[in-house]
Amino acid sequence: MPKKVICVWIGTFESENELYKNYLNFDYENDDDSKSKFGKDAELEYYEEDFMESWWFK
């Protein structure tokens, strides 16, 4: 049976906009490096953003 893995990252952001638009958003205009800032910081070669969940709490 394959292993099931869940990864959790916790961060601090000033605003919801900073998290979603500036950190988790993919830059599809730059084909050479279309990763989000999150993907770069986590040093992920690939992750499926459709299976990612995120929340921002005030």
N, C-alpha and C positions, 0 to 999 in steps of 0.2 A: 504494500500500500504506500503511495507517495506521501511524503511529509507535507504538512500544511504549515505555512509560516506566515506570521503576522508581524509587521514591523511598525513601530510607533515612534514618531518624531514629535518633540514638543519644542515650541519656540515662542518668543515674545515679539509682538508687532504692535506698533503704535495705533494702527487702524485696520479695519477690514479691507480697505482698498490696498494698503501696503501688502497684506498677505496674498490676496487673490490676484490683483492686477500686476503687482511688481515682483512677487516671489514665486507663485505657482503657475503663472501664465506662461505658455510656450511661445517662443519667438519664431513663428513660422516663416517670417520674411527672410530670415537668415538661414538658408538651406544648409550651409556648411556646419552650423552649430545651432540647431533648433531646440536645444534643451532649455528648460526653465532654470531659474536661479537655484531652486530647490534641488533639481537634478545635478547641477554642477557642484553645489555645496556638499551633497550626500555622495558625490563621486559615483553616481549610477551611470552605467553605460546605456541601460535601457530600463524603462518601467512603463507599464500600461496605465496611462492616466485615467482610462475608463473605470478602473478598479480602485481608484484612489478616493478616499473620503477626507474632508477637512472641515474644521469648525473654527470659528473665531468667537471668543467670548470677551465681552467688555470688562 
